[in-house]
Amino acid sequence: MSTPLHLELPTLPGELQGLRQEVRRFVAAERVAGRLPYPVKVGLGFSPEASKRIAAQGWIGMTWPKQYGGHERSALERYVVTEELLAAGVPVGAHWISDRQSGPVLLKFGTEAQKLEWLPKIARGEVSFCIGLSEPDSGSDLASLRTSGTRTEGGWRINGTKLWTTNAHRVHCMIALIRTDKADEKNRQAGLTQVLIPLDAKGVTVRPIKSMVGLEDFNEVVFEDVFVPDAHVVGTPGNGWNQVSAELAYERSGPERWLSSFRLLAELVAALGEKPSDAAAMEIGRLLAQLMAVRQISLSIASMLEAGQTPNLEASIAKDIGTRLEQEIVRTVRNIVQAEDLLADADVPALRSLLASAQRYAPAFTIRGGTGEILRGVIARGLGLR
Ligand SMILES: Cc1cc2nc3c(=O)[nH]c(=O)nc-3n(C[C@H](O)[C@H](O)[C@H](O)COP(=O)(O)OP(=O)(O)OC[C@H]3O[C@@H](n4cnc5c(N)ncnc54)[C@H](O)[C@@H]3O)c2cc1C
């Protein structure tokens, strides 16, 4: 039986080793300079200064055309860079969404003027974006969103509320999905439009929400009669659903979907030292084997993106397996830490605080970017099973 699932398992070409070493030298130099404290919380970390230094290496907008400030390198080169930065716990949050998602959306659907205005600033680490999809009553069922754009002279008036918007309180712009045409029960995905909204625009209120971890990472964003000029419409009015679907593969398949808790594992290995117990070594080996398998899937998707495909089915598989593995890493590390009594009197501050934050953050792994249940529905539909 033929299958609609396309996963080839590429290996990273050997010539990328040089680039990997380059990133490792950068990370080491950052540490020596005292600019890179070891992370004590799971998550990406947020530092506009670090993002500017990463940009100066040519590592933001790596695959974009040079005319838009990019560096015309391959998706696999970008993969190596992001993998190394994440594994080392470098705070990449200030440019993460712009580099991974907003930039590629503008590149694919934006006007020439939008590309020339925004992409070079993103690539220099000067401007950052957030994703405005979820709303108080619309998460999984995104087509039910109610934030509306009403036609006015020269543009649109936006009213409504976005929710859980990561980083909205500290980035410059949002690409929001809004309803610009009446909802049609027979075609609920029609009439949606993507617009670029500078978050300092009149009528925008951003309210941080404290998460269980104690962080203020995401927000409620309220739009009251916010004017968005036609020049800020991204792509074709009414085509927002298709555009958002195209960007989901970027959101769901990257190494951040299985490396969020990697530092925790690294700190555990360091704390166990060179002679871990057999039980701990076996559990760690099992997790690493699974991590390598997920990495292969994620790499395969990077190759497909490079080839211009939209592998949403494959990306859903990567996210579902990757985020469940991340949760398992947190559970397993906790079990080993308890069994080996590692926190009793050892000097392991990073392990202690990473574990504490990971335990409270872990439920979010399988919610953000689409819940596991929704992903498994996408997978079933993609395989023709529903
Ligand atoms: C840390 C974090 C960061 C986030 N950042 C952003 C962001 O930057 N921008 C943004 O737009 N959103 C963001 N989100 C929101 C996230 O995308 C939504 O929380 C997610 O899509 C789920 O939507 P919901 O919270 O409305 O839950 P609901 O859709 O209400 O779902 C509740 C539960 O019901 C289940 N469920 C719902 N429908 C079905 C169905 N048809 N079949 C089976 N089960 C179903 C879900 O799986 C879930 O378990 C973030 C969320 C988190 C946790």
PDBQT file of the ligand as one rigid body, heavy atoms in Angstrom, charges set to zero:
ROOT
HETATM    1  C1  LIG A 401       3.598  28.065  26.600  1.00  0.00    +0.000 C 
HETATM    2  C2  LIG A 401       2.572  28.408  25.563  1.00  0.00    +0.000 A 
HETATM    3  C3  LIG A 401       2.881  29.358  24.600  1.00  0.00    +0.000 A 
HETATM    4  C4  LIG A 401       1.928  29.710  23.632  1.00  0.00    +0.000 A 
HETATM    5  N1  LIG A 401       2.259  30.683  22.717  1.00  0.00    +0.000 NA
HETATM    6  C5  LIG A 401       1.332  31.053  21.798  1.00  0.00    +0.000 A 
HETATM    7  C6  LIG A 401       1.639  32.094  20.853  1.00  0.00    +0.000 A 
HETATM    8  O1  LIG A 401       2.719  32.673  20.864  1.00  0.00    +0.000 OA
HETATM    9  N2  LIG A 401       0.672  32.462  19.980  1.00  0.00    +0.000 N 
HETATM   10  C7  LIG A 401      -0.545  31.850  19.926  1.00  0.00    +0.000 A 
HETATM   11  O2  LIG A 401      -1.350  32.208  19.080  1.00  0.00    +0.000 OA
HETATM   12  N3  LIG A 401      -0.865  30.856  20.808  1.00  0.00    +0.000 NA
HETATM   13  C8  LIG A 401       0.048  30.454  21.730  1.00  0.00    +0.000 A 
HETATM   14  N4  LIG A 401      -0.263  29.456  22.647  1.00  0.00    +0.000 N 
HETATM   15  C9  LIG A 401      -1.613  28.903  22.644  1.00  0.00    +0.000 C 
HETATM   16  C10 LIG A 401      -1.702  27.464  22.121  1.00  0.00    +0.000 C 
HETATM   17  O3  LIG A 401      -1.491  27.419  20.740  1.00  0.00    +0.000 OA
HETATM   18  C11 LIG A 401      -3.096  26.961  22.534  1.00  0.00    +0.000 C 
HETATM   19  O4  LIG A 401      -3.107  26.881  23.944  1.00  0.00    +0.000 OA
HETATM   20  C12 LIG A 401      -3.393  25.598  21.937  1.00  0.00    +0.000 C 
HETATM   21  O5  LIG A 401      -3.555  25.703  20.542  1.00  0.00    +0.000 OA
HETATM   22  C13 LIG A 401      -4.677  24.990  22.558  1.00  0.00    +0.000 C 
HETATM   23  O6  LIG A 401      -5.729  25.878  22.500  1.00  0.00    +0.000 OA
HETATM   24  P1  LIG A 401      -6.611  26.189  23.804  1.00  0.00    +0.000 P 
HETATM   25  O7  LIG A 401      -5.661  26.583  24.894  1.00  0.00    +0.000 OA
HETATM   26  O8  LIG A 401      -7.680  27.145  23.430  1.00  0.00    +0.000 OA
HETATM   27  O9  LIG A 401      -7.232  24.797  24.245  1.00  0.00    +0.000 OA
HETATM   28  P2  LIG A 401      -8.544  24.135  23.677  1.00  0.00    +0.000 P 
HETATM   29  O10 LIG A 401      -8.563  24.233  22.186  1.00  0.00    +0.000 OA
HETATM   30  O11 LIG A 401      -9.708  24.665  24.426  1.00  0.00    +0.000 OA
HETATM   31  O12 LIG A 401      -8.311  22.612  24.053  1.00  0.00    +0.000 OA
HETATM   32  C14 LIG A 401      -8.533  22.119  25.385  1.00  0.00    +0.000 C 
HETATM   33  C15 LIG A 401      -8.315  20.617  25.369  1.00  0.00    +0.000 C 
HETATM   34  O13 LIG A 401      -9.278  19.991  24.493  1.00  0.00    +0.000 OA
HETATM   35  C16 LIG A 401      -8.640  19.218  23.503  1.00  0.00    +0.000 C 
HETATM   36  N5  LIG A 401      -9.343  19.334  22.230  1.00  0.00    +0.000 N 
HETATM   37  C17 LIG A 401      -9.794  20.487  21.659  1.00  0.00    +0.000 A 
HETATM   38  N6  LIG A 401     -10.403  20.216  20.475  1.00  0.00    +0.000 NA
HETATM   39  C18 LIG A 401     -10.304  18.870  20.291  1.00  0.00    +0.000 A 
HETATM   40  C19 LIG A 401     -10.704  17.984  19.250  1.00  0.00    +0.000 A 
HETATM   41  N7  LIG A 401     -11.326  18.421  18.150  1.00  0.00    +0.000 N 
HETATM   42  N8  LIG A 401     -10.423  16.677  19.383  1.00  0.00    +0.000 NA
HETATM   43  C20 LIG A 401      -9.773  16.199  20.501  1.00  0.00    +0.000 A 
HETATM   44  N9  LIG A 401      -9.366  17.003  21.527  1.00  0.00    +0.000 NA
HETATM   45  C21 LIG A 401      -9.623  18.310  21.418  1.00  0.00    +0.000 A 
HETATM   46  C22 LIG A 401      -7.236  19.808  23.384  1.00  0.00    +0.000 C 
HETATM   47  O14 LIG A 401      -6.311  18.869  22.864  1.00  0.00    +0.000 OA
HETATM   48  C23 LIG A 401      -6.941  20.207  24.807  1.00  0.00    +0.000 C 
HETATM   49  O15 LIG A 401      -6.460  19.105  25.517  1.00  0.00    +0.000 OA
HETATM   50  C24 LIG A 401       0.656  29.086  23.620  1.00  0.00    +0.000 A 
HETATM   51  C25 LIG A 401       0.358  28.121  24.591  1.00  0.00    +0.000 A 
HETATM   52  C26 LIG A 401       1.295  27.781  25.557  1.00  0.00    +0.000 A 
HETATM   53  C27 LIG A 401       0.939  26.746  26.568  1.00  0.00    +0.000 C 
ENDROOT
TORSDOF 0
